[in-house]
Each structure stands twice: as structure tokens, then as C-alpha cells.
């Protein structure tokens, strides 16, 4: 964990009387503040606070560490002012995102972002496994869906719309479903990590949920798209991942009147207070570009 942040959490906890108040002041969760306090005690090798249900009090070692922590925070503030980091994004920015999101949306957008910030470099971790922002030293994680990490700040950037699609070969061989109820007779390609596969579809204020059964499932959206292109069945994929394939005719939209509900896109980071200037600039840029570009035009494709 970041020792400077841990020092600031410790100082704020003592001055405000509780870890909860410190967390609120620093823009982080109570759980994350407690993790920083525990890490500071591990680093110093001693107990810093006596904790009761009513109050906190410093140990003898805690009094000395408090002095050093205040000095550490003061020196860091001076260094920050001298470096001017708050005005000009620079240094290394570590970003984590799903593989298909990294390939189809983030990498093209990052090209323009880096041209606008020549003093900045980016380490993009493209992976479909969950990341721990602390252990993996990630500045910003971009996440699609509602599964957000406890202890992180989440800023909504936009929404991801999805579409049902299949290859012409599959539809020619198996026919094209005309209603959601007909999907049970088709090969549906699904995500492993969503458990029992059910697809929720909406049209004109109506919502239906259908079982999605088929011969193939995977935890990775790129593999799911390859399976759909290979003619294995019908897949639910993000608009941005299939818009080019729909335009070329490699895929066709299935049930164009019925769409899955959109999923939110969030930027996750550890603290509002210590968010690096580069991370803040990237999040603002990404929110603006996603708003400008919308969620794609996959719905313009047709089936059959």
C-alpha cells in the first residue's frame, strides 16, 4: 500500500477522532481507511492506537509516528507543489480493463490522449480477471457492469449497450428466431462467469427473461465473438465489439427489436484526494469521449 496515503489516513484519524471521519475527509471507504491503518502498524511493527467502542487514543509509539506522519504529509505537499503535477499530467499511468474493451475502445482513444499529454506514459493491463487496485498497483480500472469493488471510488462514465448476433452461416442452417421465446431452440453462446445463463431482453417497455443454453461458453468476450463468427451460435456482445463485423456482413443482428438492458461503465480508483493528475485527466477525457461516441451503432444491423 502507499505509505504516504497511510500516513495521511493516520493523521486524519487522530485529528478527527475516528477512521470513519478520516475516510469521509479523504474520499475513501471506511474499509480502505482501516486497511491503510493496519498497513502502517505492520510497517512500523507496533500498535499505534488504542481502540475502544467510544474513542481512540495514541500509544507511546503512536505519538512518535504521528509526528513523523505529519512531517511526511507536509513534505509530500511541498514536493507536489514544486513538481507542479497538479497542473500537468506526467509520469506513468497504470490502467486495467477487460481485454475486448482494451482492444476495441481504449487503445484507439489512448492514442489521442497520449498525443495531448507527451510527458505521460501508460501501462494498460488488458485482462478479464478481476484486479486488486492496491496489490496490482493500478491507478484506474475501467469496469463494465454493476460488480464494483468495496473500498474503491466509482465514477460512472457512460453505458455499454449490447446486441444479440450470429453469423449468416448459423442463421442459414438453423433459421432466424423471430421472438425471444424461440431462443430456447437455438445454440446460445454465453459467459462462464455469469453462472446459469439467462438473457434479459427489452422492447417497447416490455421485458422478458429467457434461458440461454448452448454448446459453448467462455469467460472472455474475444473468444465469444470468435465463436459467433465461426458459426457456433447466437452471442450477446457489446455494440462496440461487433459494429465492424455487422457492417461487413460477417455477423447479423438477431431480434433487432429486442435489446439487453445497458450496463454501466465505471472508472474505479482508490481515493479522490490522492488521485494523480494523470488519472484525473484520463477519466475526464474518457467520460467526454464515450459521451461523444455513444455506445455504437450495432442496432443498425439486420438479421436474415
Residue pairs with C-beta under 8 A, 6 or more apart in sequence:
1 35
1 36
1 39
1 134
2 274
3 39
3 40
3 43
3 72
4 72
4 73
4 76
4 274
5 26
5 36
5 270
5 271
5 274
6 36
6 37
6 39
6 40
6 43
7 40
7 68
7 69
7 72
7 73
8 26
8 69
8 73
8 273
8 274
9 19
9 22
9 23
9 26
9 28
9 33
9 36
9 37
9 40
10 36
10 37
10 40
10 48
10 65
10 66
10 69
11 66
11 69
11 70
11 73
12 21
12 22
12 25
12 26
13 19
13 21
13 22
13 33
13 37
13 49
13 56
14 49
14 56
14 58
14 62
14 66
16 22
16 25
17 55
17 56
18 56
19 30
19 33
19 34
19 37
20 30
20 33
22 33
23 29
23 30
23 32
23 33
25 273
26 33
26 271
26 272
26 273
26 274
27 153
27 271
27 272
27 273
28 151
28 153
28 270
28 271
28 272
28 273
29 150
29 151
29 152
31 150
31 151
32 151
32 152
32 270
32 271
35 134
35 151
37 48
37 49
40 48
40 65
40 69
41 47
41 48
44 61
44 65
46 59
46 61
46 65
47 59
47 61
47 62
48 58
48 59
48 61
48 62
48 65
48 66
49 56
49 57
49 58
49 59
49 62
50 56
50 57
50 58
50 59
58 66
80 86
85 91
85 276
85 277
86 277
87 277
88 119
88 277
89 117
89 119
89 120
89 276
89 277
89 278
89 280
89 281
89 282
90 117
90 119
90 120
90 277
90 278
91 119
91 120
91 121
91 276
91 278
92 120
92 121
92 122
92 123
93 120
93 121
93 122
93 123
93 139
93 140
93 276
93 278
93 279
93 282
94 122
94 123
94 125
94 136
94 137
94 138
94 139
94 140
95 106
95 122
95 123
95 124
95 125
95 138
95 139
95 140
95 141
95 142
95 282
96 124
96 125
96 127
96 131
96 133
96 136
96 138
96 140
96 141
96 142
97 106
97 124
97 125
97 126
97 141
97 142
97 143
98 126
98 127
98 128
98 142
98 143
98 144
98 221
99 126
99 127
99 128
99 220
99 221
99 222
100 220
100 221
100 222
100 225
100 238
100 241
101 142
101 144
101 238
101 240
102 124
102 126
103 126
103 222
104 238
104 240
104 241
105 240
106 124
106 142
106 286
107 124
109 285
109 286
109 289
110 122
110 124
112 289
113 120
113 122
113 282
113 285
114 120
114 121
114 122
116 285
117 278
117 281
120 278
125 131
125 136
125 138
128 219
128 220
128 221
130 149
131 138
131 141
132 138
133 139
133 141
133 149
133 152
133 268
133 269
133 270
134 270
139 269
139 276
139 278
139 279
140 267
140 268
140 269
140 279
140 282
140 283
141 149
141 152
141 267
141 268
141 269
142 157
142 265
142 266
142 267
142 268
142 286
143 154
143 265
143 266
143 267
143 268
144 160
144 238
144 263
144 264
144 265
145 263
145 264
146 263
146 264
148 154
148 266
148 268
149 268
151 270
152 268
152 269
152 270
153 268
153 269
153 270
153 271
153 272
154 266
154 267
154 268
155 266
155 267
155 269
155 283
155 287
156 264
156 265
156 266
157 265
157 266
157 267
157 283
157 286
157 287
157 290
158 264
158 265
158 287
158 290
158 291
158 295
159 262
159 263
159 264
159 265
159 295
160 238
160 239
160 240
160 262
160 263
160 264
160 265
160 295
161 238
161 239
161 259
161 260
161 262
161 295
161 296
161 298
161 299
162 236
162 237
162 238
162 239
162 259
162 260
162 262
162 263
163 236
163 237
163 239
163 242
163 253
163 259
163 260
163 298
163 299
163 301
164 199
164 201
164 234
164 235
164 236
164 253
164 254
164 255
164 258
164 260
165 228
165 234
165 235
165 237
165 242
165 245
165 246
165 251
165 252
165 253
165 254
165 298
165 301
166 228
166 231
166 233
166 234
166 235
166 251
166 252
166 254
166 303
167 228
167 229
167 230
167 231
167 250
167 251
167 252
168 249
168 250
168 252
169 231
170 187
170 228
170 231
170 232
170 233
170 234
171 252
171 254
171 303
171 304
173 231
174 186
174 187
176 254
176 303
176 304
177 183
177 185
177 186
177 234
177 254
177 255
178 255
179 255
180 199
180 201
180 208
180 210
180 255
180 258
181 208
181 210
183 199
183 210
183 211
183 212
183 234
184 210
184 211
184 213
186 214
186 233
186 234
187 214
187 215
187 216
187 232
187 233
187 234
188 197
188 199
188 212
188 213
188 214
188 233
188 234
188 235
189 214
189 216
189 217
189 218
189 224
189 227
189 228
189 232
189 233
189 234
189 235
190 197
190 212
190 214
190 216
190 217
190 224
190 236
191 197
191 217
191 218
191 219
191 221
191 224
192 217
192 218
192 219
193 219
197 211
197 212
197 213
197 214
197 217
198 209
198 210
198 211
198 212
199 209
199 210
199 212
199 236
199 260
200 207
200 208
200 209
200 260
200 261
201 207
201 208
201 209
201 210
201 255
201 258
201 259
201 260
202 208
202 258
202 259
202 260
202 261
203 257
203 258
203 259
204 257
207 261
208 258
212 236
214 232
214 233
214 234
215 232
215 233
216 227
216 232
216 233
218 224
218 227
221 237
221 238
221 241
224 235
224 237
225 235
225 237
225 241
225 242
225 245
227 233
227 235
228 234
228 235
228 237
228 251
229 245
229 250
229 251
234 254
236 260
238 296
239 295
239 296
239 297
239 298
239 299
240 295
240 296
240 298
242 251
242 298
243 296
243 297
243 298
245 251
246 252
246 253
246 298
246 300
246 301
247 301
251 301
252 301
252 302
252 303
252 304
253 298
253 299
253 301
253 302
253 303
254 303
255 303
256 299
256 301
256 302
256 303
259 299
262 295
265 290
267 283
267 286
267 287
269 275
269 279
269 283
